[in-house]
Amino acid sequence: TSLLAHLLLVLAFFELLVFCLESIPASFLAALLFAVHPIHTEAINQVSCRSETFGALFLVLALIFYLREKRWLVGLFQIAALLSKESAVLVPVFLLAADLVMPKGKVLDRAKRIAPFILISVAYVLYRKYACPVPMHIESEMLNLKLQRVLSMAPALIRYFKTLFWPPYFQLFVSIDFAKNLWTVSLYGIALWSLWDAWRRKSVSLIGSVLLFVGFAPYLQVVAFYPQWAEHFLTIPALGFYFLLAIVFRSILSVQNKKLRIAILILPCIWAACLGYRTYERNQLYNDLNRYYAVLSKSNS
């Protein structure tokens, strides 16, 4: 079921890209890279981590049907996402990004469209806090401690971006070293500038940017939790990363020089092959428990 959920997520992501970018080749390359990336080995091989896959699947389906103006289906998929992963309370933010790139609608119209989904998230939070049989355990602590963690996430974020480009042979859950400088502020500044620029231009890249940067929000240690760093946390940010990459691929495909276009597009195929082999290595490791624990005991996880 985990593998099936991943395959459905890849197909849904491909459909979202085709709908937004109107370029099947660019969408195919981006969805292919997302499909074979080793970050998914955690969620597929470990049943406790697959909530990320299910949450991402229902989020992408909600986005697709929101763009297709099937609002009642959006609500159903938002609820399914919430029942899969609590960070799905952010679904209205992703829907708003999709709404902002739609050409029609004044501010009031957009507010009316997004309001029902905000109410669903609010209702879930209230249920989770006051009515759910499983209590919500959030330790009370000073605001300055939360800010210190959030503003010290640079090493973790840089490690996440490195993993998106070139993941190591094996890594599981790890503790992180918090920054002792202003790197994090700079990274947040870049993220905010990217979001503002995409919004100003009403570019479809706003959807990818919000998926990438807002997708990290639940893992910025506003509330301290363990593990502090894990590859399966990258599932939704990876959707944004490869969404933006699909836009790059679409631009390359518009180049007039056919030979140059082909030469440049061979690189993503080589990249996909390398990622796919690394994923194969990971899966072989997961399927040999003795070797898995031997490698795990020697890692920094």
C-alpha positions in Angstrom: 0.0 0.0 0.0 2.9 2.4 0.6 4.3 1.7 -2.8 0.9 2.1 -4.4 0.4 5.4 -2.6 3.7 6.7 -3.9 2.9 5.7 -7.5 -0.5 7.5 -7.2 1.3 10.5 -5.8 3.7 10.6 -8.7 0.9 10.3 -11.2 -1.1 13.0 -9.5 2.0 15.3 -9.4 2.5 14.7 -13.1 -1.2 15.6 -13.7 -0.8 18.8 -11.7 2.4 19.8 -13.6 0.7 19.2 -17.0 -2.3 21.2 -16.0 -0.2 24.2 -14.7 2.6 24.2 -17.2 0.9 22.7 -20.3 4.2 20.9 -21.2 4.1 17.1 -21.1 7.9 16.6 -21.6 8.9 19.1 -18.9 6.3 17.6 -16.6 7.4 14.1 -17.3 11.1 14.9 -16.5 10.2 16.6 -13.2 7.8 13.8 -12.1 10.4 11.2 -13.1 13.0 12.8 -10.9 10.6 13.0 -8.0 9.5 9.4 -8.5 12.9 7.8 -8.2 14.4 10.0 -5.5 15.9 8.1 -2.5 14.1 10.3 0.0 11.0 8.2 -0.6 12.7 5.0 0.6 12.0 6.0 4.2 8.3 6.5 3.7 7.8 3.4 1.5 9.8 1.0 3.6 8.8 2.2 7.1 5.1 2.0 7.8 5.4 4.7 10.5 6.6 7.2 8.0 4.1 6.7 5.2 1.8 9.4 6.5 3.9 11.9 4.6 3.1 10.0 1.3 -0.6 9.9 2.0 -0.7 13.5 3.2 1.2 14.7 0.0 -1.1 12.6 -2.2 -4.3 14.1 -0.9 -2.7 17.6 -0.9 -1.9 17.3 -4.6 -5.3 15.9 -5.4 -6.9 18.9 -3.5 -4.8 21.3 -5.6 -5.8 19.6 -8.9 -9.5 19.8 -8.1 -9.2 23.3 -6.7 -7.7 24.4 -10.0 -10.5 22.5 -11.8 -13.0 24.3 -9.6 -14.4 21.0 -8.1 -14.7 22.5 -4.6 -16.5 19.7 -2.9 -13.8 17.2 -3.9 -11.2 19.6 -2.5 -12.9 19.5 0.9 -12.9 15.7 0.9 -9.2 15.5 0.0 -8.3 18.1 2.6 -10.0 16.0 5.3 -8.2 12.9 4.0 -4.9 14.8 4.2 -5.7 15.9 7.7 -6.4 12.4 8.8 -3.1 11.3 7.3 -0.8 14.1 8.6 -1.6 16.9 11.0 0.7 19.3 9.1 -2.1 19.3 6.5 -3.7 22.1 8.4 -1.5 24.2 6.0 -3.6 22.9 3.0 -5.4 26.3 2.7 -2.1 28.1 2.3 -1.3 25.8 -0.7 -4.8 26.3 -2.1 -4.4 30.1 -1.7 -1.2 30.0 -3.8 -3.1 28.1 -6.5 -5.9 30.7 -6.3 -3.5 33.6 -6.6 -2.2 32.5 -10.0 -5.8 32.0 -11.3 -6.6 35.0 -13.5 -10.2 35.5 -12.4 -11.5 36.9 -9.1 -11.3 39.9 -6.9 -10.0 39.8 -3.3 -13.5 39.2 -1.8 -14.1 36.4 -4.3 -10.8 34.7 -3.5 -11.6 35.0 0.2 -15.0 33.3 -0.3 -13.4 30.5 -2.2 -10.7 29.8 0.3 -12.8 30.4 3.5 -14.4 26.9 3.7 -11.0 25.2 3.6 -9.7 27.5 6.4 -12.7 26.5 8.4 -12.0 22.8 7.9 -8.5 23.3 9.2 -9.7 25.4 12.2 -12.3 22.8 13.0 -9.7 20.0 12.9 -7.4 21.9 15.3 -10.3 22.5 17.7 -11.2 18.8 17.5 -7.6 17.7 18.0 -7.2 20.0 21.1 -10.5 19.5 22.9 -12.3 16.4 21.6 -9.8 13.9 20.3 -9.2 10.9 22.6 -5.5 11.2 22.0 -4.4 14.3 23.8 -2.3 17.0 22.2 1.0 17.2 24.1 2.7 20.5 23.6 5.2 21.5 26.2 4.9 25.1 27.4 8.1 27.1 27.0 9.3 30.6 26.6 8.8 32.3 23.2 12.5 33.2 23.0 13.4 29.4 23.1 11.1 28.8 20.1 12.6 31.7 18.2 16.2 30.5 18.9 15.4 27.1 17.4 13.5 28.5 14.4 16.3 31.1 13.7 19.0 28.4 14.0 17.7 26.0 11.4 20.3 26.8 8.7 22.4 23.6 9.0 19.2 21.5 8.8 17.8 23.4 5.8 21.1 23.3 4.0 21.3 19.6 4.6 17.8 19.2 3.2 18.7 21.0 0.0 21.8 19.0 -0.4 19.7 15.8 0.0 17.3 17.0 -2.7 20.2 17.4 -5.1 22.4 14.4 -4.2 21.4 12.2 -1.3 24.0 10.1 0.5 24.1 6.3 0.4 22.2 5.9 3.6 20.9 8.2 6.4 18.0 7.8 8.8 16.8 10.1 11.5 19.4 12.5 12.8 19.9 15.2 15.4 21.0 18.5 14.0 23.5 21.1 15.0 21.9 24.5 15.3 23.6 27.5 13.7 25.6 30.0 15.6 25.3 32.7 13.0 22.8 34.5 10.7 22.6 31.9 7.9 19.0 31.1 8.8 17.9 34.7 8.5 19.5 34.9 5.0 17.8 31.7 3.9 14.4 32.9 5.2 15.1 36.2 3.3 15.7 34.3 0.1 12.5 32.3 0.6 10.4 35.4 1.3 11.8 37.2 -1.8 11.1 34.2 -4.0 7.5 34.1 -2.8 7.0 37.8 -3.1 8.5 37.9 -6.7 6.3 34.9 -7.8 3.2 36.6 -6.3 4.0 40.0 -7.9 4.3 38.4 -11.3 1.3 36.1 -10.7 3.5 33.4 -12.0 2.6 29.7 -11.7 6.0 29.4 -9.9 4.2 30.7 -6.8 2.6 27.2 -6.4 6.1 25.5 -6.5 7.6 28.1 -4.2 4.9 27.7 -1.6 5.1 23.9 -1.7 8.9 24.2 -1.3 9.2 26.8 1.4 5.9 26.5 3.3 6.4 22.7 3.1 9.3 23.1 5.5 7.2 25.1 8.1 6.1 22.1 10.2 9.7 21.0 10.7 11.3 24.3 11.8 11.1 23.2 15.5 8.5 25.8 16.5 7.4 23.0 18.8 10.4 20.8 19.8 10.1 17.2 18.5 12.2 14.2 17.6 13.6 13.3 15.2 14.8 16.8 14.4 15.7 15.8 10.9 14.4 13.1 8.6 14.3 12.5 4.9 10.6 11.7 4.7 10.0 15.3 5.9 11.1 16.3 2.4 8.1 14.8 0.6 6.1 18.0 0.2 9.1 20.4 -0.2 10.4 18.0 -2.9 7.1 18.5 -4.8 7.8 22.2 -4.8 11.4 21.7 -5.8 10.6 19.6 -8.8 7.6 21.9 -9.7 10.1 24.7 -10.0 12.5 22.5 -11.9 9.7 21.6 -14.3 9.4 25.3 -15.1 13.2 25.4 -15.9 12.7 22.3 -18.1 9.9 24.1 -20.0 12.1 27.1 -20.6 14.9 24.9 -21.9 12.4 23.2 -24.3 11.5 26.6 -25.7 15.1 27.1 -26.9 15.3 27.2 -30.7 18.6 25.3 -31.1 17.4 21.6 -31.2 20.8 20.1 -30.6 21.4 22.3 -27.6 18.0 21.5 -26.3 18.6 17.8 -26.5 22.0 18.0 -25.0 20.7 20.0 -22.0 17.8 17.6 -21.4 20.0 14.6 -21.4 21.4 15.8 -18.0 18.1 15.3 -16.1 17.9 11.8 -17.5 21.4 10.9 -16.3 20.5 12.5 -12.9 17.3 10.4 -12.7 19.3 7.2 -13.5 21.8 8.1 -10.7 19.0 8.8 -8.2 17.2 5.6 -9.3 20.4 3.5 -8.6 20.8 5.1 -5.2 17.2 4.3 -4.5 17.8 0.7 -5.6 20.8 0.5 -3.2 18.6 1.8 -0.3 15.8 -0.6 -1.0 18.3 -3.5 -1.1 19.5 -2.4 2.3 16.0 -2.2 3.7 15.3 -5.7 2.5 18.3 -7.2 4.3 17.7 -6.6 8.0 21.1 -7.8 9.2 23.0 -5.5 6.8 20.5 -2.7 7.5 21.2 -2.7 11.2 24.9 -3.1 10.6 25.0 0.0 8.4 22.6 1.9 10.8 24.9 1.2 13.8 27.8 2.8 11.9 25.9 5.9 10.7 25.4 9.1 12.6 21.6 8.5 12.9 
